[in-house]
Amino acid sequence: MSKKAIGFIDSGVGGLTVVKQAMKQLPNESIYYLGDSARCPYGPRPQEEVVQFTWEMTNFLLEKDIKMLVIACNTATAAALETIRAGVDIPVIGVINPGSRAAIKHSKNHRIGVIGTKGTINSNVYKHTIKEKDNTIEVISMSCPKFVPLVESNQFNSSIAKKVVAETLQPLLKESVDTLILGCTHYPLLSPLIQNVMGPNVTLIDSGAETISEVSTLLDYFHLAESSHNKTASEHKFYTTGSPKLFSEIAETWLESSHLTVEKVNLQTND
């Protein structure tokens, strides 16, 4: 009996931070991942364009007969989650609700910071989501447009990244937040640098990692979870619209796995 895969989509390599958690927490599951690195970043793009690109990625993976879709991108979740959910007949999960819930749980002083792309921050989706759950919380949001290019160019461990992160986050240090949501799935690759700037008393919330707990729950709820009794090997496939070589370098480092299958695709041909 073959295993149907869980599909993951992202504007580039950022969603690999979600996949890493999926591979750890859901070892029996097959994973198909598509990163749209050729058109990354999504943050500065108009919402209509983000919705269009998200549909193109979704349709590509639907053709692979996936059983569940994870929109592993905050910008795409903010712009397109409800539209995609309404238009497909499989469960669709975003990264914003799980991250918001985790931040509320961890915050002691009711001051939560959110960093993300321009698109995510301008949408105010984290602020609205958090306020709906707890109106006493103050949400301080800030866009960090230079972070995604650092990750996509495999510079997240560089001295340049250290300087950019330190300079970008300076205004946030005055806000007395005790919890900071990494509101972009690219950002966990910068988390050591972010933690160093914010200090040890600020808890970083990885929205992607929190999302996998929800994925696990929904797999059980919809009776889609793969049993360990199915001896068919799990299959992980990775697709990118950008450079397979650069994608492989980042993915193999981050996932601590070699010999990944990475295939270049052109989404425009799948409209």
ZAMI-22805 format. One record per residue (C-alpha): residue number from 1; residue in one letter; y, x, z. Coordinates in steps of 0.1 Angstrom, whole numbers, plus 2048, in hexadecimal, padded with zeros to 3 digits. Each point is the difference from the previous one (the first is absolute). Last residue first. Layout:
BEGIN
+-----+------+-----+-----+-----+
:  nr : rest :  c2 :  c1 :  c3 :
+-----+------+-----+-----+-----+
: NUM :    A :   Y :   X :   Z :
...
+-----+------+-----+-----+-----+
***
This chain:
BEGIN
+-----+------+-----+-----+-----+
:  nr : rest :  c2 :  c1 :  c3 :
+-----+------+-----+-----+-----+
: 271 :    D : 90F : 7ED : 76C :
: 270 :    N : 7E4 : 81A : 801 :
: 269 :    T : 80E : 817 : 7E5 :
: 268 :    Q : 81F : 804 : 814 :
: 267 :    L : 7EB : 80D : 81D :
: 266 :    N : 7F8 : 821 : 7F0 :
: 265 :    V : 7E3 : 810 : 813 :
: 264 :    K : 7F8 : 823 : 80C :
: 263 :    E : 7DE : 804 : 812 :
: 262 :    V : 7FA : 811 : 821 :
: 261 :    T : 7DC : 805 : 80D :
: 260 :    L : 802 : 814 : 820 :
: 259 :    H : 7EE : 821 : 801 :
: 258 :    S : 80C : 80A : 822 :
: 257 :    S : 808 : 7ED : 81F :
: 256 :    E : 817 : 806 : 81D :
: 255 :    L : 811 : 7DF : 7F8 :
: 254 :    W : 823 : 810 : 801 :
: 253 :    T : 7F8 : 820 : 7EF :
: 252 :    E : 7E9 : 7F1 : 7E6 :
: 251 :    A : 819 : 7E4 : 7F9 :
: 250 :    I : 81E : 817 : 7FC :
: 249 :    E : 7EE : 818 : 7E8 :
: 248 :    S : 7EF : 7E4 : 7EE :
: 247 :    F : 821 : 7EE : 7FA :
: 246 :    L : 810 : 81F : 7F2 :
: 245 :    K : 7E2 : 806 : 7E8 :
: 244 :    P : 7FE : 7DB : 7F6 :
: 243 :    S : 825 : 801 : 7F6 :
: 242 :    G : 810 : 7DD : 800 :
: 241 :    T : 7F2 : 7DD : 7F9 :
: 240 :    T : 7E6 : 806 : 81A :
: 239 :    Y : 7DC : 7F4 : 806 :
: 238 :    F : 7E9 : 808 : 81D :
: 237 :    K : 7DC : 7F6 : 804 :
: 236 :    H : 7EC : 7FF : 820 :
: 235 :    E : 7DC : 7F4 : 7FF :
: 234 :    S : 7EB : 7F7 : 81E :
: 233 :    A : 7DB : 809 : 7FB :
: 232 :    T : 7E7 : 7E4 : 7FC :
: 231 :    K : 7EC : 7FF : 821 :
: 230 :    N : 80B : 7DD : 808 :
: 229 :    H : 7F5 : 7FF : 824 :
: 228 :    S : 822 : 80E : 80B :
: 227 :    S : 80D : 7DD : 7F6 :
: 226 :    E : 820 : 7FC : 7EC :
: 225 :    A : 819 : 7E8 : 80E :
: 224 :    L : 808 : 7E3 : 7E9 :
: 223 :    H : 7F7 : 7E3 : 817 :
: 222 :    F : 824 : 7F2 : 7FD :
: 221 :    Y : 806 : 804 : 826 :
: 220 :    D : 7EE : 822 : 801 :
: 219 :    L : 814 : 80F : 7E4 :
: 218 :    L : 81F : 7F0 : 80F :
: 217 :    T : 7FB : 812 : 821 :
: 216 :    S : 7FA : 822 : 7EF :
: 215 :    V : 81E : 7FC : 7EA :
: 214 :    E : 815 : 7F8 : 81F :
: 213 :    S : 7F5 : 820 : 811 :
: 212 :    I : 807 : 812 : 7E0 :
: 211 :    T : 825 : 7F4 : 801 :
: 210 :    E : 807 : 813 : 820 :
: 209 :    A : 7F9 : 821 : 7EE :
: 208 :    G : 817 : 7F6 : 7E4 :
: 207 :    S : 81D : 7F6 : 816 :
: 206 :    D : 7FF : 823 : 811 :
: 205 :    I : 815 : 7FA : 820 :
: 204 :    L : 811 : 81F : 80F :
: 203 :    T : 805 : 7FF : 825 :
: 202 :    V : 820 : 810 : 80C :
: 201 :    N : 7FE : 814 : 820 :
: 200 :    P : 7F3 : 81F : 7F0 :
: 199 :    G : 820 : 807 : 7EC :
: 198 :    M : 810 : 7EF : 7E1 :
: 197 :    V : 804 : 821 : 7ED :
: 196 :    N : 7DD : 80D : 807 :
: 195 :    Q : 7F0 : 7DE : 7FB :
: 194 :    I : 810 : 7FE : 7DD :
: 193 :    L : 7F3 : 822 : 7F7 :
: 192 :    P : 7DD : 7F9 : 80C :
: 191 :    S : 802 : 7DD : 7EF :
: 190 :    L : 809 : 80D : 7DD :
: 189 :    L : 7DE : 7F5 : 7F1 :
: 188 :    P : 804 : 7E1 : 815 :
: 187 :    Y : 820 : 7F8 : 7EB :
: 186 :    H : 7EF : 7F8 : 7DF :
: 185 :    T : 7F4 : 7DF : 80D :
: 184 :    C : 824 : 7F4 : 804 :
: 183 :    G : 80D : 7EF : 81F :
: 182 :    L : 7F7 : 81C : 818 :
: 181 :    I : 809 : 7E9 : 81E :
: 180 :    L : 812 : 813 : 81C :
: 179 :    T : 7FC : 7F7 : 824 :
: 178 :    D : 815 : 80B : 81E :
: 177 :    V : 821 : 7FB : 7EE :
: 176 :    S : 81E : 80E : 812 :
: 175 :    E : 818 : 7FC : 7E2 :
: 174 :    K : 811 : 822 : 800 :
: 173 :    L : 7E1 : 812 : 7F2 :
: 172 :    L : 800 : 7E8 : 7E2 :
: 171 :    P : 820 : 810 : 7F2 :
: 170 :    Q : 7EE : 822 : 7FE :
: 169 :    L : 7E1 : 7F3 : 7ED :
: 168 :    T : 80B : 80B : 7DD :
: 167 :    E : 80B : 823 : 80A :
: 166 :    A : 7DF : 808 : 813 :
: 165 :    V : 7EA : 7F0 : 7E4 :
: 164 :    V : 813 : 813 : 7E4 :
: 163 :    K : 7FE : 822 : 813 :
: 162 :    K : 7DA : 7FC : 808 :
: 161 :    A : 7F9 : 7F5 : 7DC :
: 160 :    I : 812 : 81E : 7F2 :
: 159 :    S : 7EC : 817 : 817 :
: 158 :    S : 7E1 : 7F1 : 7EF :
: 157 :    N : 7E3 : 7EB : 80E :
: 156 :    F : 809 : 7E0 : 7ED :
: 155 :    Q : 806 : 813 : 7E0 :
: 154 :    N : 7E4 : 7F1 : 7EC :
: 153 :    S : 818 : 7F2 : 7E5 :
: 152 :    E : 7F7 : 7DC : 809 :
: 151 :    V : 806 : 808 : 825 :
: 150 :    L : 823 : 80F : 7FC :
: 149 :    P : 809 : 7E5 : 7E7 :
: 148 :    V : 7F7 : 7E5 : 81A :
: 147 :    F : 816 : 80F : 81C :
: 146 :    K : 822 : 803 : 7EE :
: 145 :    P : 808 : 7DB : 800 :
: 144 :    C : 7FE : 7FD : 826 :
: 143 :    S : 80D : 7DD : 807 :
: 142 :    M : 80A : 7F7 : 824 :
: 141 :    S : 7F9 : 7E2 : 816 :
: 140 :    I : 808 : 7FA : 825 :
: 139 :    V : 7EE : 7E2 : 80E :
: 138 :    E : 80A : 7F2 : 822 :
: 137 :    I : 7E4 : 7ED : 810 :
: 136 :    T : 808 : 7E0 : 814 :
: 135 :    N : 7F6 : 7E9 : 7E3 :
: 134 :    D : 7DB : 809 : 803 :
: 133 :    K : 7E7 : 7F4 : 7E5 :
: 132 :    E : 81A : 7F2 : 7E8 :
: 131 :    K : 817 : 81D : 808 :
: 130 :    I : 7E5 : 819 : 7F6 :
: 129 :    T : 7F9 : 7F0 : 7DE :
: 128 :    H : 825 : 7FB : 7F8 :
: 127 :    K : 808 : 824 : 809 :
: 126 :    Y : 7E2 : 80D : 7ED :
: 125 :    V : 809 : 7EC : 7E1 :
: 124 :    N : 825 : 80A : 7FF :
: 123 :    S : 7FD : 800 : 7DA :
: 122 :    N : 819 : 81C : 7FF :
: 121 :    I : 7EA : 816 : 815 :
: 120 :    T : 7E1 : 7FB : 7EA :
: 119 :    G : 813 : 806 : 7E0 :
: 118 :    K : 813 : 81E : 80C :
: 117 :    T : 7E0 : 810 : 80B :
: 116 :    G : 7F5 : 801 : 825 :
: 115 :    I : 80A : 808 : 823 :
: 114 :    V : 7FD : 7E6 : 81C :
: 113 :    G : 80C : 806 : 823 :
: 112 :    I : 7F6 : 7EA : 81E :
: 111 :    R : 815 : 7FA : 81F :
: 110 :    H : 7EF : 7E9 : 818 :
: 109 :    N : 800 : 81A : 81C :
: 108 :    K : 7DA : 801 : 804 :
: 107 :    S : 7F5 : 7FF : 7DC :
: 106 :    H : 7DA : 805 : 7FA :
: 105 :    K : 7F5 : 7DB : 7FA :
: 104 :    I : 81F : 7F8 : 7EC :
: 103 :    A : 7FA : 81E : 7E9 :
: 102 :    A : 7DB : 7F6 : 7FB :
: 101 :    R : 809 : 7DC : 7F6 :
: 100 :    S : 81A : 80D : 7E7 :
:  99 :    G : 7E8 : 819 : 7F0 :
:  98 :    P : 7E5 : 7E5 : 7FC :
:  97 :    N : 819 : 7E8 : 7F0 :
:  96 :    I : 80F : 819 : 7E8 :
:  95 :    V : 7E1 : 810 : 7EF :
:  94 :    G : 7F5 : 7E4 : 7E8 :
:  93 :    I : 7DE : 7EF : 7FC :
:  92 :    V : 7F3 : 7EC : 7E3 :
:  91 :    P : 7E0 : 7EB : 804 :
:  90 :    I : 7F0 : 7F7 : 7DE :
:  89 :    D : 809 : 7E2 : 7E9 :
:  88 :    V : 820 : 80E : 7F1 :
:  87 :    G : 822 : 7F1 : 7F8 :
:  86 :    A : 80C : 7F3 : 822 :
:  85 :    R : 7F8 : 821 : 811 :
:  84 :    I : 812 : 814 : 7E4 :
:  83 :    T : 820 : 7EC : 805 :
:  82 :    E : 7FE : 802 : 826 :
:  81 :    L : 7FC : 826 : 7FF :
:  80 :    A : 819 : 808 : 7E5 :
:  79 :    A : 821 : 80E : 80C :
:  78 :    A : 7FA : 809 : 824 :
:  77 :    T : 7DC : 80B : 7F9 :
:  76 :    A : 80B : 814 : 7E2 :
:  75 :    T : 81A : 813 : 814 :
:  74 :    N : 7E8 : 805 : 81D :
:  73 :    C : 7E4 : 80E : 7EA :
:  72 :    A : 7DB : 7FD : 808 :
:  71 :    I : 7FD : 7DE : 7EF :
:  70 :    V : 7DC : 7FC : 80B :
:  69 :    L : 7EB : 7EB : 7E9 :
:  68 :    M : 7DE : 7F1 : 808 :
:  67 :    K : 7DF : 7FA : 7ED :
:  66 :    I : 807 : 817 : 7E3 :
:  65 :    D : 7F1 : 7F7 : 7DE :
:  64 :    K : 80D : 81F : 7EC :
:  63 :    E : 815 : 7E8 : 7EA :
:  62 :    L : 811 : 7F5 : 821 :
:  61 :    L : 80A : 825 : 804 :
:  60 :    F : 815 : 801 : 7E0 :
:  59 :    N : 80E : 7DD : 807 :
:  58 :    T : 80D : 80B : 822 :
:  57 :    M : 810 : 81F : 7F2 :
:  56 :    E : 812 : 7EC : 7E5 :
:  55 :    W : 80A : 7E5 : 81A :
:  54 :    T : 80F : 81B : 816 :
:  53 :    F : 814 : 80E : 7E3 :
:  52 :    Q : 80E : 7DD : 7F8 :
:  51 :    V : 809 : 7F9 : 825 :
:  50 :    V : 811 : 822 : 802 :
:  49 :    E : 814 : 7F8 : 7E1 :
:  48 :    E : 80B : 7DF : 80D :
:  47 :    Q : 80A : 810 : 821 :
:  46 :    P : 818 : 819 : 7EF :
:  45 :    R : 7F6 : 825 : 803 :
:  44 :    P : 80D : 818 : 81A :
:  43 :    G : 7E1 : 7FF : 816 :
:  42 :    Y : 7E6 : 800 : 7E5 :
:  41 :    P : 7FF : 826 : 7FF :
:  40 :    C : 7EA : 805 : 7EB :
:  39 :    R : 7FC : 7F5 : 7DC :
:  38 :    A : 7E8 : 81B : 7F5 :
:  37 :    S : 7F1 : 801 : 823 :
:  36 :    D : 7F2 : 7DD : 7FD :
:  35 :    G : 7E3 : 806 : 818 :
:  34 :    L : 7DF : 7EC : 7FC :
:  33 :    Y : 7E4 : 802 : 819 :
:  32 :    Y : 7DD : 7F2 : 7FE :
:  31 :    I : 7ED : 802 : 821 :
:  30 :    S : 7DB : 7F9 : 808 :
:  29 :    E : 7F9 : 7F5 : 823 :
:  28 :    N : 7E4 : 80D : 818 :
:  27 :    P : 817 : 819 : 811 :
:  26 :    L : 81A : 7E6 : 80B :
:  25 :    Q : 813 : 810 : 81D :
:  24 :    K : 803 : 824 : 7F3 :
:  23 :    M : 801 : 7F8 : 7DA :
:  22 :    A : 818 : 7E4 : 807 :
:  21 :    Q : 816 : 817 : 815 :
:  20 :    K : 802 : 819 : 7E4 :
:  19 :    V : 806 : 7E4 : 7E7 :
:  18 :    V : 820 : 7F6 : 813 :
:  17 :    T : 80E : 823 : 7FF :
:  16 :    L : 7F5 : 800 : 7DB :
:  15 :    G : 819 : 7E4 : 7FB :
:  14 :    G : 81B : 81A : 7FE :
:  13 :    V : 7F3 : 810 : 7E0 :
:  12 :    G : 814 : 7EB : 7E8 :
:  11 :    S : 810 : 7DD : 7FE :
:  10 :    D : 7E1 : 7F3 : 812 :
:   9 :    I : 7E1 : 7EB : 7FA :
:   8 :    F : 7DF : 7FE : 813 :
:   7 :    G : 7E2 : 7EC : 7F5 :
:   6 :    I : 7E2 : 7FA : 816 :
:   5 :    A : 7E0 : 806 : 7EC :
:   4 :    K : 7E2 : 7EA : 7F9 :
:   3 :    K : 7E0 : 812 : 80A :
:   2 :    S : 7E2 : 800 : 7EA :
:   1 :    M : 7DF : 7F0 : 80B :
+-----+------+-----+-----+-----+
***
